[in-house]
């Protein structure tokens, strides 16, 4: 069971475990806005699990605009979709593919790495998309930001009591 953590300004910050949510509440750092129907029990008490929490003091978001280059962020940028066959897959079934192969001195960066299913990555092998006759769906670019919270939650699995606090795009 997870809890949505909001900044004091009601901006969604992250998803935390119910255990972390209770610790934040016990420490007096948050107010609980919504509850799950489930309870946690101690020897003497039971506590209804928080669903949505709001920090009592404002926490400044990280100021760095640069999105860190890593496997998970490439998958998020590419929306967990193979950039060759357009198949949407879970992260465990995706690989990273160098557009210009590393063996041809292709760099490992935002503009040369894309998400690919195993079959397409093996089919493309040690070639460029043009020589493999496998055009890319999208030109790889460095993102300015990533919708990590929406992807972490999964727009199809948003608990109903979270919806008023999230601005999830449906397009």
C-alpha positions in Angstrom: 0.0 0.0 0.0 1.4 3.4 -1.0 0.8 7.0 0.0 1.0 10.1 -2.1 3.2 12.8 -0.5 2.3 16.4 -1.3 4.4 19.5 -0.7 2.8 22.1 1.7 1.7 23.9 -1.5 -0.3 20.7 -2.5 2.1 19.9 -5.4 2.7 16.1 -5.7 6.2 15.2 -4.7 6.6 11.5 -4.6 5.0 8.2 -3.6 6.1 6.7 -0.3 5.4 3.4 1.4 2.7 3.3 4.1 5.4 2.7 6.7 7.2 5.9 5.6 3.9 7.7 5.7 3.2 6.7 9.3 6.8 7.6 10.4 6.3 11.1 8.8 3.0 11.5 10.6 4.4 10.2 14.0 7.2 12.8 13.6 4.7 15.6 13.1 6.0 16.5 9.6 2.8 15.9 7.7 -1.0 16.1 7.9 -3.1 13.3 6.6 -5.6 14.4 4.0 -7.0 11.0 2.8 -6.9 7.5 4.3 -6.9 3.9 2.9 -9.5 1.5 4.2 -6.7 -0.7 5.7 -5.2 -0.5 9.1 -1.8 -1.2 10.7 -1.8 -2.6 14.2 0.5 -2.4 17.1 0.1 -4.3 20.4 -2.2 -1.6 21.9 -3.5 0.5 18.9 -4.5 0.4 15.3 -3.8 3.1 12.8 -5.7 3.8 9.6 -3.2 3.9 6.7 -2.6 7.3 5.1 -3.4 7.6 1.4 -2.5 11.3 0.8 -0.2 13.3 3.0 0.8 17.0 2.9 4.0 18.3 4.4 3.5 21.0 7.0 6.5 23.0 5.8 7.4 23.7 2.2 10.3 21.8 0.7 12.0 23.5 -2.2 12.2 21.2 -5.2 15.7 20.4 -6.5 17.0 23.3 -8.5 19.0 21.3 -11.1 17.2 21.3 -14.4 19.4 18.6 -15.9 17.8 15.2 -16.0 20.3 12.5 -15.0 21.2 10.1 -17.8 20.5 6.6 -16.7 18.7 3.5 -17.9 15.4 4.1 -16.1 15.2 7.8 -17.3 15.8 6.7 -20.9 12.9 4.2 -20.5 10.7 7.0 -19.0 11.7 9.4 -21.8 10.7 6.8 -24.4 7.5 5.9 -22.5 8.7 2.3 -22.0 8.3 1.8 -25.8 10.7 0.2 -28.2 11.9 3.0 -30.5 12.0 0.6 -33.5 8.8 -1.5 -33.4 6.6 0.7 -31.1 5.9 -2.1 -28.6 5.3 -0.9 -25.1 7.0 -3.2 -22.5 7.9 -3.4 -18.8 11.4 -2.2 -18.0 12.6 -5.8 -17.4 11.9 -6.5 -21.1 13.6 -3.5 -22.5 17.2 -2.9 -23.4 19.2 0.2 -24.2 20.4 0.5 -27.8 23.1 2.8 -29.2 21.8 4.5 -32.3 25.4 4.7 -33.5 26.9 1.5 -32.1 29.5 1.8 -29.4 31.8 -0.2 -31.6 31.7 2.7 -34.1 32.5 5.2 -31.3 28.9 6.1 -30.6 28.6 7.9 -27.3 26.5 6.8 -24.4 24.3 9.9 -24.0 20.8 11.2 -24.4 21.1 11.8 -28.1 22.5 8.3 -29.0 20.7 5.9 -26.7 17.1 4.7 -27.1 14.9 2.0 -25.5 14.6 -1.2 -27.6 13.0 -4.6 -27.2 15.5 -7.4 -27.2 14.4 -8.7 -30.6 14.9 -5.3 -32.3 18.2 -4.7 -30.5 19.5 -8.1 -31.7 18.1 -7.5 -35.2 19.8 -4.1 -35.5 23.0 -5.6 -34.1 26.1 -3.6 -34.9 24.5 -1.2 -37.5 22.9 2.2 -37.6 19.1 2.4 -38.0 19.6 3.4 -41.6 21.9 0.5 -42.5 19.7 -1.9 -40.6 16.6 -0.5 -42.4 15.0 0.1 -39.0 13.9 3.8 -38.7 13.5 5.3 -35.2 10.1 6.3 -33.9 11.5 9.4 -32.3 14.8 11.3 -32.6 16.5 10.8 -29.2 16.9 14.1 -27.3 17.9 15.2 -23.8 14.7 15.8 -21.9 14.2 19.0 -19.9 12.1 17.1 -17.4 10.5 13.7 -16.9 7.0 12.9 -15.6 8.4 10.5 -13.1 5.6 10.7 -10.6 2.9 9.9 -13.2 4.9 7.1 -14.5 5.8 5.8 -11.1 2.1 5.7 -10.2 0.9 4.5 -13.5 -1.9 6.5 -14.9 -4.1 3.4 -15.1 -3.6 2.6 -11.4 -4.2 5.9 -9.7 -6.2 5.4 -6.5 -9.4 7.4 -6.7 -8.6 9.5 -3.7 -5.4 10.7 -5.3 -7.0 12.1 -8.5 -7.9 15.5 -7.1 -4.2 16.1 -6.2 -2.7 15.0 -9.5 -2.8 16.6 -12.9 -2.3 13.6 -15.1 -2.5 14.2 -18.8 -4.7 11.8 -20.7 -3.3 12.5 -24.1 
